[in-house]
Amino acid sequence: MSAAADSIGLGPFPGEWTRRHLLGLEELSPAEITLILDKAEVFKQAIRRGQRRIPLLDGVTCVTLFFENSTRTRTSFTLAARRLGADSIDFSASTSSLSKGETVIDTAKNIEAMDIDMVIVRHRTPGTPHLLAQNLRASIINAGDGPHEHPTQGLLDMLTIRERRGRIEGLTVAMVGDIAHSRTARSNIWGLKKLGAHVIVCGPSTLVSPRWKELGVEYSWSLDAILPRVDVLNLLRIQFERQYGRPFPSVREYAHLYAMNAERLAKTKDDILILAPGPINRGVEITPDVADGSHSAILEQVTNGVAVRMAVLWLLSGVMNRCPS
């Protein structure tokens, strides 16, 4: 394992990383977040050099335990595990014993009994990864728990910002859209603030409460008012599946007030960076010309997601190897 690490310039396992699980960015220190980003850069460079398989996790078995639909996150974790040499198993909730009344914990314990080392879980209920961490021996990675957190999405967003802008400290980052229901927004807020960014949350008043100030962020109900001073714009999807009623009269009105288009782009800084965690709804949060334009790093985010998840898997496996159950 050390030879494979040395071959890509990864170095020895960092002694400062001691966590067995990744449940959220709220609990991580700035140094821990920076460590993940630094190691992700190493993995990304190795992939760019054509090293598509780096056998650091030979003998490790990961399961993606997803109770919600996913394309990017599930595929990204599966690819990250396989590139590190781990065995990866995909779990489908729709065809599982959950439909027969089995609990999530019992389902997870039965899977763990098959000698699973890591469980990557996505669930609509906040706190589910924390519950599994209390009941399983395996390492747990939060791949999104309802509207609570999505730590690897926040990390890949920060990696993209750092690569494009060279830093995070001192930047003004605005997240626009469905802040109330967005786990991506929460992970970004925790991570960006810890690395020294000024964060603005923006959207309709029904989705952006003044209480966000309690987390140390600025809030605005007008995108046009904040655009001239923003360095990074992260456009969030409206999550109708988590809402019990429409938070605004129509999608057309939302697009009129908050969609990033060419007219609004002209009001921004010349080096504005535009992100979107996906899936994007063209013509709602962003118009096609902006989504595909030079300021957009949407596909770079997807690329960086694999590297970030490789870094997370490697770090957690190192603790697992040092402290076996």
Residue pairs with C-beta under 8 A, 6 or more apart in sequence:
1 55
1 56
1 58
2 12
4 54
4 55
4 56
5 11
5 12
5 13
5 56
7 51
7 54
8 42
8 43
8 45
8 46
8 51
8 54
9 42
9 45
9 46
10 39
10 42
10 43
10 56
10 314
13 318
13 322
14 35
14 39
14 315
14 318
16 31
16 32
16 35
17 32
17 35
17 315
17 318
17 319
18 319
19 28
19 32
19 315
19 316
19 319
20 139
20 316
20 319
20 320
20 323
21 129
21 133
21 139
21 140
21 141
21 316
22 140
22 141
22 142
22 151
22 152
22 312
22 316
23 129
23 130
23 133
23 140
23 142
23 149
23 151
24 142
24 148
24 149
24 151
24 187
24 190
25 33
25 149
25 151
25 154
25 155
25 187
25 190
25 191
25 194
26 149
26 186
26 190
28 151
28 190
28 191
28 194
29 194
30 194
30 195
33 155
33 158
33 191
33 194
33 195
34 195
35 315
36 155
36 308
36 311
36 312
36 315
37 155
37 158
37 159
37 162
37 308
37 311
39 311
39 314
39 315
40 155
40 156
40 159
40 304
40 307
40 308
40 310
40 311
41 159
41 163
41 307
42 311
43 54
43 306
43 307
43 310
43 311
43 314
44 303
44 304
44 307
46 54
47 83
47 306
47 307
52 83
53 82
53 83
53 85
54 83
54 84
54 85
54 310
55 84
55 85
56 84
56 85
56 314
56 317
57 81
57 84
57 85
57 86
57 313
57 314
57 317
58 85
58 86
60 81
60 84
60 85
60 86
60 87
60 117
60 118
60 313
60 317
60 320
61 86
61 87
61 88
61 89
61 114
61 115
61 116
61 117
61 118
62 77
62 81
62 86
62 87
62 88
62 89
62 116
62 117
62 118
62 119
62 120
62 313
63 88
63 89
63 90
63 91
63 111
63 116
63 118
63 119
63 120
64 74
64 77
64 78
64 88
64 89
64 90
64 91
64 120
64 122
64 143
65 91
65 107
65 108
65 111
65 119
65 120
65 121
65 122
66 74
66 90
66 91
66 92
66 93
66 120
66 121
66 122
66 143
67 93
67 98
67 104
67 121
67 122
67 123
67 124
67 128
68 122
68 123
68 124
68 144
70 122
70 143
70 144
71 279
72 278
72 279
72 302
72 305
73 122
73 143
73 144
73 150
73 152
73 153
73 305
74 90
74 122
74 143
76 302
76 305
76 306
76 309
77 88
77 120
77 141
77 143
77 152
77 309
78 88
78 90
79 306
80 306
80 307
80 309
80 310
80 313
81 87
81 88
81 118
81 313
82 88
83 306
83 310
84 310
84 313
84 314
86 118
86 313
89 116
91 111
96 102
96 107
97 107
97 110
98 104
98 107
104 123
104 128
104 131
104 132
105 131
105 132
105 135
108 119
108 121
108 132
108 135
108 136
109 135
109 136
111 119
112 119
112 136
112 137
112 138
116 138
117 138
117 139
117 317
117 320
118 138
118 139
118 140
118 141
118 313
118 316
118 317
118 320
119 132
119 136
119 138
119 139
119 140
119 141
120 141
120 143
121 128
121 129
121 132
121 140
121 141
121 142
121 143
121 145
122 143
122 144
122 145
123 129
123 144
123 145
123 146
124 145
124 146
125 145
125 146
126 145
126 146
126 147
126 148
127 145
127 148
128 145
128 146
129 140
129 141
129 142
129 145
130 145
132 140
133 140
137 325
139 316
139 317
139 319
139 320
141 152
141 312
141 313
141 316
142 149
142 150
142 151
143 150
143 152
144 150
144 153
144 183
145 183
146 183
146 242
147 180
147 181
147 182
147 183
147 186
147 239
147 242
148 183
148 186
149 183
149 186
149 187
149 190
150 183
150 184
150 186
150 187
150 277
151 187
151 191
152 305
152 308
152 309
152 312
153 183
153 184
153 187
153 188
153 277
153 305
154 184
154 187
154 188
154 190
154 191
154 192
155 187
155 191
155 308
155 312
156 301
156 304
156 305
156 307
156 308
157 184
157 188
157 191
157 234
157 275
157 277
157 301
158 168
158 188
158 191
158 192
158 195
159 304
159 307
159 308
160 273
160 275
160 297
160 300
160 301
160 304
161 168
161 171
161 173
161 232
161 273
161 275
162 168
163 300
163 304
164 273
164 297
164 300
165 171
165 231
165 232
165 271
165 273
168 192
168 195
168 196
168 197
169 195
169 196
169 197
170 196
170 197
170 198
171 197
171 198
171 231
171 232
172 197
172 198
172 199
172 200
172 229
172 230
172 231
172 232
173 188
173 192
173 197
173 198
173 199
173 200
173 230
173 231
173 232
173 233
173 234
174 199
174 200
174 201
174 202
174 220
174 226
174 230
174 232
174 233
174 234
175 182
175 184
175 185
175 188
175 189
175 199
175 200
175 201
175 202
175 234
175 236
176 202
176 203
176 223
176 233
176 234
176 235
176 236
176 258
176 260
176 285
177 202
177 203
177 207
177 235
177 236
177 237
177 238
177 258
177 285
178 203
178 207
178 236
178 237
178 238
178 239
178 247
179 185
179 201
179 202
179 203
179 207
179 208
179 212
179 236
180 206
180 207
180 208
180 209
180 247
181 207
181 239
181 242
181 243
182 236
182 239
184 234
184 236
184 277
185 201
185 236
188 199
188 234
189 199
189 201
189 215
189 217
192 199
193 199
193 215
193 216
193 217
198 218
199 216
199 217
199 218
200 217
200 218
200 219
200 220
200 226
200 230
201 208
201 212
201 217
201 218
201 219
201 220
202 208
202 219
202 220
202 221
202 222
202 223
202 226
202 258
203 221
203 236
203 258
204 221
204 247
204 248
204 254
204 257
204 258
205 221
206 247
206 248
207 247
208 219
208 220
208 221
209 219
210 219
212 219
213 219
220 226
223 257
223 258
223 264
224 264
224 267
227 233
227 264
227 267
227 268
228 267
228 268
228 269
229 269
230 268
230 269
230 272
231 269
231 271
231 272
231 273
232 272
232 273
232 274
232 275
233 260
233 268
233 272
233 273
233 274
233 275
234 275
234 276
234 277
235 260
235 274
235 275
235 276
235 280
235 285
235 286
236 276
236 277
236 285
237 276
237 277
237 278
237 279
237 280
237 281
237 285
238 247
238 251
238 254
238 281
238 284
238 285
248 254
251 284
254 284
255 283
255 284
255 285
258 285
259 283
259 284
259 285
259 286
259 287
260 274
260 285
260 286
260 287
260 290
261 286
261 287
261 289
261 290
262 287
262 289
262 290
265 272
265 290
265 293
265 295
272 295
273 295
273 297
274 286
274 290
274 291
274 293
274 295
274 296
274 297
274 298
275 296
275 297
275 298
275 301
276 285
276 286
276 291
276 296
276 298
276 301
277 301
278 298
278 301
278 302
280 286
280 291
280 298
282 288
282 291
290 296
291 298
